[in-house]
Amino acid sequence: MKVQLQLFLCFFKLGFIAFGGGYSMIPLVEREIVGKLQLMDQQTFTDIVSISGGLPGAVGLNGAIFIGYTSGGILGAFVGAIASVLPCLIIIFTLMTLFSNISDLPTVQKAMDGIRPVVVALIAYASFRIGKTTYEAPPYLILTAISLAICLFLPALPLPAVVALGIVTGLIITFARRRPWH
C-alpha cells in the first residue's frame, strides 16, 4: 500500500505543476519515479515512455497507468490513472470558470505566450533524456532521424503508421544484429 500512496502523491502533485501535457511531464515524472522514489530503473522508465507514446490516448495517462502497474500492480495502475486525471479535472473546472472572464486580458495573453516556449523546452528535454538510451546503437539513431523526417515532411501519413514502421524496423534491426541464421 506504501507504493500506491507514493504513486498517488507523485502523479497528483505533478498533475498540478506540469504544464503542456504528458510529454512535458516526462522529465518531472522521471525525476520522481526513477530518481527520488526509485520505483524503477532508467531503462524500464524509458521503455514505458516509449510504449505509452506509441499507444492511442494521452501519453501522460498511459504512462501513469504503466508506471503504476509496474510499481504497484493492478491497484497501482488504478491509482496512477486516478491521480493523474484528478488534477486535470480540478484545474480544467477552475480555469473554465475563470478563464472565460479573463482570456482577453493582455496580461493573460502574455502569460500564455511565456508558457508555450517553456513547454517546448520541456518536451525537447524529455526527448533528449529518452533518446540517450536509444542512441547507443547507430541503427536506432538513423531510425530516429528517418521517423522525424517522415513526421515533418509527410504530415498526412497517420502517426500510428509511423509507429508501426518503427516497430517493424526495430524488430528487423534486433534480429539482424543477433543473426539467428548463423
N, C-alpha and C positions, 0 to 999 in steps of 0.2 A: 504493500500500500504506500510505502515511502516513495517509490519510484513514480507512482501515479500522481502523488501530490507534487513532486518535483516537476513532472511534466506539465501539470495544470498551471502551476505558478509561472513556469518558464513561458509557455505559449500565451497565457493570459497577459502577462506583463509585456511581452514582445508585441502582442497584438495592439497594445495601446501606443507603443513608441515607434513602430516600424511603419514608415510611410512608403507608398509606392508598390505595394503588393508583395507577393511571395518571393520573387527574385531578389528584391532589395532587402528582404528579411534574411536571406541565406547567411550572410556573414555574422549577423547577430545570433541566429539560431546556432550556427557552428560554434561560436564563442561560448555559448551557454552549454549546449549539449555535449560537445566534444571536449572543450577546454575546462569550463568550470565544474559541471556536473559529472563529467567523464562517463556518460552513459553509453558511449560507443567510440570506436576509433575513427580516425580520419577517413580511411578507405571505405568503411561501412557508410559513413555520412555521405561521402561523395557518390557512392552507388545509389543511396536513397534519393539524393537530389536528382541524379540522372534519370532514375525510374520515374520520379514524381513529375519531372518536366516533360517526359515523353507520354504521359497518360492524359486523357481528357480531364478537364476540370482545373481548378485552381492549384497551382504548384504549392502554395503555402499550406493549403488544406491537405492535399495529397501527402506532402512531406510530414506534416504533423501526425497524420494517421500512421504512416510508415514508421516514423521515429517512435511514436507511442507503442506500436505493435512490437517493434524490435526491442524496445527497452522494457515494456511492461505488459506484453501480451494483449489479448483482446480488450481488457479493461483499459490498458494504456492507449490503445488505438482510439477507443471511445473518448477517453479523457482528452487526448491530443486534439481530436476533432472539435469537441465542445469548447475547449479552452482557446482554440484558435479562431473560432467563429464568434464567440460571445463578445469579445471586444469590438469586433466589426459591427455587430448589431447595435451595441450601445453607442458607438461613435456615429454610425450612419443615422440612427434615430435622432441623436442630439444635433448633428450637423443639418439634417433635413429640416429640423425645426428652426435652427438659427440661420443657416446659410441662405435660405430663400429671402430673408430680410436684409442680408448684408453682402450678398455676392457681387453687387455692382459698385461697392465702395472701392476707391483706388487703393487703399491700404490692403484690403483683402486680395485684390488682383496682384499687387506687388508681392505679397506673401506667397501666393501660389507660383509666381514667376521664380521665386527663390527656392521653392521646394523641388521644382522639376529638375534642375541640374544636380541636386543632391541625390535624387532618386536614380538618375542616370549613373552617377558615380558609384552608388551602392551596387547597382546591377553589374557595372564593369568590374568592381572589386570582387563580387561573388563569382563572376566568370573567370577571373584570374585565379582565385583560390581553388575553384573546382578544376580548372584547366591544368593546374600544376601537376596533378596526378595523371592527367590524360597525356601530357606532352612528354612523358618519359619514353615513349616509343614513337619514332618518326612517322609510321603509317597513320597513327591516330592524329598527329598534328596536321598531316595532309588531309585527312578526313574532316577535321575541324574546319580547315580553310575552304574545302570544297562545299561543305554544308553551309557555311556562312555566305559564300558566293551564290549558292543556289537561292538562299533566302533573300539576298539583296537583289539579285538580277532576274529571278524568276518568281516574283511575288504571287503570281496566280497559282503556282504549284501549292497544293494543300500541305500544310505543315506536317500532318500525320504521314504523308508520303515521304517527306524528308527524314522523319524519324524512322520509318520503315527501311528506307535506304541505308540509314546509319546502322540499324540492327543487322541487316543482311551483310553489309560491308564489314562490320565488326566481327561477325561470325567467320566470314571468309578470311580476314586477317588472322584471327586467332587460330583457325585450323591450318592455314598456310604456314604459320610460324611453328606450329607443333609438328608439321609434316608427318601426319599419321600414315601416309602411304610408304614411308621408308622403313 
